């Protein structure tokens, strides 16, 4: 059934794939971003705004003008940039999310409808104490090691609790009107690798940065050690997971927060694969102490059994297929690299 869908942070990596996929269906797509939208996305959008998620007047205007059914809230300051401006990151990530939740709640309550609120985040909400623990514990689930060491992870964990509050406890003291109007669903992504968009400052971006640099015949210095290992996912699977969770029936869900994952690789394994397809690629390692510490605090493996059980999650791309069938062909086309490059 066609729905009216608001996407914030729509001009980012996930937004591009989400808009193109949803745009092929009969939905009314609304987009908000701090920057002008990529013009290639215009054919899919009913309307778009250039604006700040902290602009409460604009947010109210959007909800007043449209009967919104689903929100994909992706507007945020990412991990690396957030570390340089933690106060602003808290405002954007927490206050922006709170304002949007309140607008969704008010709109849904006024129109006596439920709004599904999708909140994609990342493994930055985790915080393992050391490499030894990271190696020993293996795959971790949604409830383990929630001690993030970045302001990005802290704010996102906070917002998950806000979403849970709006879903289950908002107006809990008002016994005459308490009802569930916001259906909050958080999706914790691993590192995402896209063939279509250039990485934009995430701490897991050393993987896609290697590929994009190699395709342009540019040298690349990774900011992590060769043995650094975290889980990754190809962008089409990220879009698939978001849409699957949005469409999952409420009664099938046993939690508000779900892990999803696909494959785990070390930086060295990504470099080796990159050089397989781009033999002249120049890749070296210059670990940045701060960023290395952050990545070391993230899990090497994620347990996503809850998503598989509750709403049938299963990735389409393992590591081999992600590179062979998606990343390498698309990146070569993007940079017009010859087949023998």
Buried (B, 14 or more C-beta within 10 A) or exposed (E): EEBBBBBBBBBBBBBBBBBBBBBEEEBBBBBBBBEEBBEEBEEBBEEBBEBBBBBBEBBBBBBEEBEBBBBBBBBBBBBBBBBEEBEBBBBBBBBBBBBBBBBBBBBBBEEEEBBBBBBBBBBBBBBBEEBEEBEEBEBBEBEEBBBBBBBBBBBBBBBBEBBBBBBEEBBEEEEEEEEBBBBBBBBBBBBBBBBBBEBBEBBBBBBBBBBBBBBEEEEBBBBBBBEBBBBBBBBBBBBBBBBBBBEBEEEEBEEBBBBBBBBBBBBBBBBEBBBEBBEEBEBEBEBBEEBBEBBBBBBBBBBBEBBBEBBEBEBEBEBEBBBBBBBBBBBBEBEEBEEEB
